[in-house]
């Protein structure tokens, strides 16, 4: 059977789109008419274009994978499991994607070959793990590992966003409030004292000077920062500049360490699931290199891959670059010595994730009161700058 994409209208004149399987286009049109639909357009399902259009989010892919693994563990064949998933799916995009995968399987292709037709929906790690699971006869177990991996990745991203979002929001609001006060409020309030004859306190004079600078050069500063940000974005498109910029960021003890930990956690998790699925180490390293976002770490993994290809143990190959945390290197060394590389990689990934979550929680705990303290200090300075001239005037007439 062949998958066909269709566009049809129902009895009420409403248009609907979807996928169905039939032997011929004529049979597909007949099937639509039996459903009470009038076919407007019926054509072969273009799997390559659909794969690009139907990319799945991490949460959707994780849920789909866990359901898929459960059906396979229940004894269903791959085709039967996909058919059940199609019946269960509520999104037209997921239905179209799974219909395309099932069509490839019905045509005689293996599951990993079918998934290769949809690279935007199923990442390289996913497809490599499925291929290894099929080869080893452990596809349900591998699918469960993939679901766990995707869920952990989604949870990690959510925690990072939560750790960054609130302090960033507070800082943005505080900056807008301070800018509004300095540009509009402070000049009007302090102009009353500026035209008087008494000598103003140094705090009031300083606040007036800052307010004048903000009023005169504020718009130009905002424009300059915007242009600088745009120029930086354009420059980061060049790989050579992005590599130097990331190397510079990695030298910072806070930002660099956090970013490095995020990448090494993703790298260790990828190696763990691939090695545990039976993927050769060199292929697993290449897939792990692709999930890294930091180019200096990618370079280190590429160099380590060459060293492993020459016969050097993975732990020594990764340790030579000094780009990865020592705990990761030592656990890999222990796994190589005991023949338990995959469990040790999984343990290293969990340790890195726990460290990242702990440090993110600590930073959030420290940043919130720091931002509030900074905002309160500014308000105190503003009140003192306004109140000191008033107190001096009252003392003159007292």
C-alpha positions in Angstrom: 0.0 0.0 0.0 1.0 3.6 -0.6 0.5 6.7 1.5 -1.5 9.5 -0.1 -1.9 13.0 1.1 -5.4 14.4 0.4 -7.4 17.6 0.6 -11.2 17.1 0.7 -14.4 18.8 1.8 -17.2 17.4 3.9 -21.0 17.7 3.4 -20.9 21.1 5.1 -18.3 22.5 2.8 -15.5 22.4 5.4 -12.0 21.6 4.1 -10.0 18.9 5.7 -6.5 17.6 5.1 -4.8 14.3 6.1 -3.2 11.1 5.1 -4.5 7.6 4.2 -3.1 4.4 2.7 -4.4 2.8 -0.4 -3.2 0.7 -3.3 -3.8 3.5 -5.9 -4.9 7.1 -6.0 -8.3 5.9 -7.3 -8.7 3.7 -4.3 -7.8 6.6 -2.1 -10.5 8.7 -3.6 -13.0 5.9 -3.2 -12.1 5.6 0.5 -12.6 9.3 1.0 -16.1 9.1 -0.6 -17.0 6.2 1.7 -16.2 8.5 4.6 -18.5 11.2 3.3 -15.7 13.4 2.0 -15.4 14.8 -1.5 -11.8 14.6 -2.7 -10.3 17.8 -4.0 -6.7 16.8 -4.3 -5.1 13.4 -3.8 -1.4 12.7 -4.4 1.5 10.5 -3.2 2.8 11.4 0.2 6.2 13.2 -0.1 8.0 11.8 2.9 11.1 14.0 2.6 9.0 17.3 2.6 6.7 16.0 5.3 9.7 15.1 7.4 10.8 18.7 7.3 7.3 20.0 8.0 6.4 17.6 10.7 9.3 18.1 13.2 8.1 17.0 16.7 8.8 18.8 19.9 10.8 17.0 22.6 7.7 16.4 24.8 5.7 15.0 21.9 8.6 12.8 20.8 9.1 11.5 24.3 5.5 10.6 24.8 5.3 9.0 21.4 8.4 6.9 22.1 7.2 5.7 25.5 3.9 4.7 24.0 5.7 3.0 21.1 7.9 1.0 23.5 5.0 -0.1 25.6 3.2 -1.4 22.6 6.3 -3.3 21.5 6.7 -4.8 24.9 3.1 -6.0 24.8 4.0 -8.1 21.8 2.7 -6.0 18.9 4.7 -5.9 15.7 6.3 -2.7 14.6 3.5 -2.1 12.0 0.8 -2.9 14.5 2.3 -0.6 17.0 2.5 2.3 14.5 -1.2 1.7 13.5 -2.2 1.9 17.2 -0.2 5.1 17.6 -1.9 6.6 14.5 -5.3 5.8 16.0 -4.2 7.3 19.3 -2.7 10.5 17.9 -4.7 13.7 18.1 -2.4 15.9 16.0 -2.8 15.8 12.2 1.0 16.3 11.9 1.7 13.2 14.0 -0.8 11.2 12.0 0.8 12.2 8.8 4.3 11.5 10.1 3.4 8.0 11.4 1.5 7.2 8.3 4.6 8.0 6.2 6.7 5.8 8.5 4.2 2.9 8.3 4.1 3.2 4.5 7.9 2.8 4.4 7.7 -0.3 6.6 4.9 -1.8 4.5 7.0 -1.3 1.4 9.6 -3.6 3.0 12.0 -1.2 4.7 13.3 -1.6 8.3 12.2 0.8 11.0 15.5 2.7 11.1 15.5 3.0 7.3 11.9 4.4 7.5 12.9 6.9 10.2 15.9 8.0 8.1 13.3 9.4 5.6 12.2 11.9 8.4 15.4 13.4 9.8 13.8 16.5 11.1 11.3 14.6 13.2 13.7 11.9 14.5 17.2 13.1 15.5 20.4 11.3 14.5 20.8 9.9 18.0 17.2 8.5 17.9 17.7 6.8 14.5 21.1 5.4 15.4 19.7 3.9 18.7 16.7 2.4 16.8 19.1 0.8 14.3 21.2 -0.7 17.0 18.1 -1.9 18.9 16.8 -3.6 15.7 20.2 -5.2 15.1 20.5 -6.5 18.7 16.8 -7.6 18.9 16.3 -5.2 21.8 14.2 -2.6 20.2 11.6 -2.2 23.0 14.3 -1.7 25.6 16.1 0.8 23.5 12.9 2.7 22.9 12.3 2.9 26.7 15.9 4.2 27.1 15.2 6.8 24.4 12.0 7.9 26.2 13.9 8.3 29.5 16.7 10.3 27.7 14.2 12.6 26.1 12.3 13.2 29.3 15.5 14.0 31.3 16.6 16.4 28.6 13.3 18.2 28.6 13.3 18.3 32.4 16.8 19.8 32.4 15.9 22.5 29.9 12.8 23.4 31.9 14.9 23.8 35.1 17.5 25.9 33.4 14.8 28.2 31.9 13.1 28.4 35.3 16.4 29.3 36.9 17.1 32.1 34.4 13.7 33.4 33.6 12.7 34.9 37.0 16.0 36.8 37.7 16.0 38.0 34.1 12.4 39.3 34.4 13.2 41.0 37.7 16.4 42.6 36.2 14.5 43.8 33.1 11.7 45.4 35.2 14.2 47.0 37.5 16.2 48.4 34.6 13.0 49.9 33.0 11.9 51.4 36.3 15.3 52.9 37.0 15.5 54.3 33.5 12.1 55.8 33.7 12.9 57.4 37.1 16.2 58.8 35.9 15.0 60.1 32.6 11.5 61.5 33.5 10.9 61.7 37.3 14.2 62.8 38.8 14.7 65.8 36.5 11.3 67.2 37.4 11.6 66.6 41.1 15.1 68.0 41.5 14.7 70.9 39.1 12.8 72.7 42.0 16.0 72.7 44.1 18.4 73.3 41.2 16.9 76.8 40.5 17.1 77.7 44.2 19.9 79.6 45.7 21.0 77.2 48.4 23.9 74.9 47.9 22.8 71.4 47.0 24.2 68.3 48.7 26.7 66.2 46.7 24.3 63.3 46.5 21.6 65.5 44.9 24.2 67.0 42.5 25.4 63.5 41.5 21.9 62.3 40.9 21.2 65.3 38.7 24.4 64.7 36.7 23.5 61.0 36.1 20.0 62.1 35.1 21.3 64.6 32.6 23.6 62.0 31.1 20.7 59.4 30.9 18.4 62.0 29.3 20.9 63.2 26.7 22.7 60.0 25.8 20.2 57.3 26.7 18.5 56.9 23.3 22.0 56.9 21.6 23.2 54.2 24.1 20.1 52.1 23.4 20.7 52.4 19.7 24.4 51.6 20.0 23.6 48.5 22.1 21.0 47.3 19.6 23.5 47.7 16.7 26.2 46.0 18.7 23.9 43.1 19.5 22.9 42.8 15.8 26.6 42.9 14.8 27.5 40.2 17.3 24.6 38.0 16.0 25.9 38.4 12.5 29.5 37.7 13.6 28.4 34.5 15.5 27.2 33.0 12.2 30.9 32.6 11.3 32.2 29.4 12.8 35.7 30.8 13.4 34.4 33.8 15.3 31.9 31.7 17.3 34.6 29.3 18.3 36.8 32.2 19.7 33.8 33.8 21.4 32.8 30.5 23.1 36.3 29.9 24.2 36.3 33.4 25.8 33.0 32.7 27.5 34.3 29.4 28.9 37.0 31.2 30.8 34.3 32.8 33.0 33.9 30.8 36.3 30.1 31.2 36.4 28.8 31.3 32.8 31.5 29.1 31.4 31.1 26.4 34.0 27.3 26.3 33.7 27.5 26.1 29.9 30.2 23.4 30.0 28.2 21.3 32.4 25.1 21.5 30.2 27.0 20.3 27.2 28.9 17.5 29.0 25.6 16.3 30.5 24.1 16.0 27.1 27.3 14.4 25.7 27.5 11.8 28.5 23.8 10.9 28.1 24.1 10.4 24.4 27.2 8.2 24.7 25.4 6.2 27.5 22.4 5.4 25.4 24.3 4.7 22.2 27.0 2.5 23.8 24.3 0.7 25.8 22.4 0.0 22.6 25.4 -1.6 21.0 26.5 1.2 18.7 30.2 1.1 18.0 32.2 3.6 20.1 33.5 5.6 17.2 30.0 6.0 15.8 28.7 6.9 19.2 31.4 9.6 19.6 30.5 11.1 16.3 26.8 11.3 17.3 27.8 12.7 20.7 29.9 15.4 19.0 26.8 16.5 17.0 24.7 17.2 20.2 27.4 19.5 21.6 26.7 23.3 21.2 30.2 24.5 22.2 32.6 24.3 19.3 35.7 24.0 21.6 34.2 20.8 23.1 33.3 19.6 19.6 36.9 20.0 18.6 38.0 18.1 21.7 35.7 15.2 20.9 36.8 15.2 17.3 40.5 15.0 18.5 39.5 12.3 21.0 37.8 10.3 18.3 41.0 10.3 16.2 42.9 9.1 19.3 40.5 6.3 20.0 40.7 5.3 16.3 44.5 5.0 16.8 44.0 2.7 19.8 44.0 5.1 22.8 41.4 4.4 25.6 38.5 6.9 25.6 39.2 8.2 29.1 42.8 9.1 28.1 41.7 10.6 24.8 39.1 12.9 26.5 41.5 13.7 29.4 44.2 15.0 27.1 42.1 18.0 26.1 41.3 19.0 29.7 37.9 20.2 28.3 35.7 17.8 30.2 35.1 17.5 34.0 37.6 15.2 35.8 34.7 13.2 37.3 33.5 12.3 33.8 36.9 11.2 32.7 37.5 9.1 35.9 34.1 7.4 35.6 34.8 6.5 31.9 38.1 5.1 33.0 36.4 3.0 35.6 33.8 1.8 33.1 36.5 0.8 30.6 38.4 -1.1 33.3 35.3 -3.0 34.5 33.6 -3.4 31.1 30.7 -1.3 32.4 31.2 1.8 30.2 27.5 2.5 29.5 26.4 2.4 33.2 29.3 4.6 34.1 28.5 7.1 31.4 24.9 7.1 32.6 26.1 7.7 36.2 28.4 10.5 35.0 25.5 12.2 33.2 23.3 12.0 36.3 26.0 13.5 38.4 26.6 16.3 36.0 22.8 17.0 35.8 22.5 17.0 39.6 25.5 19.4 39.8 23.9 21.7 37.3 20.5 21.7 39.0 22.1 22.4 42.4 24.2 25.2 41.1 21.2 26.7 39.2 19.1 26.6 42.3 21.9 28.3 44.3 22.3 31.0 41.8 18.6 31.7 41.7 18.5 31.8 45.5 21.3 34.4 45.5 20.2 36.5 42.5 16.7 37.2 43.7 17.7 39.0 47.0 20.7 40.6 45.3 18.4 42.2 42.7 15.9 43.3 45.3 18.7 44.7 47.4 20.0 46.7 44.4 16.6 48.1 43.6 16.0 49.0 47.2 19.4 50.7 47.4 18.6 52.9 44.4 15.3 53.9 45.8 17.0 54.8 49.1 19.5 57.0 47.2 16.7 58.7 45.4 14.8 59.4 48.6 17.9 60.7 50.3 18.8 62.9 47.3 15.3 64.5 47.4 15.0 64.7 51.2 18.4 66.3 52.0 17.6 69.6 50.3 14.2 69.6 52.0 15.7 69.1 55.4 18.2 71.9 54.8 15.4 74.3 53.8 13.5 73.4 56.9 16.5 74.0 59.1 16.9 77.5 57.6 13.4 78.5 58.5 13.4 76.6 61.8 
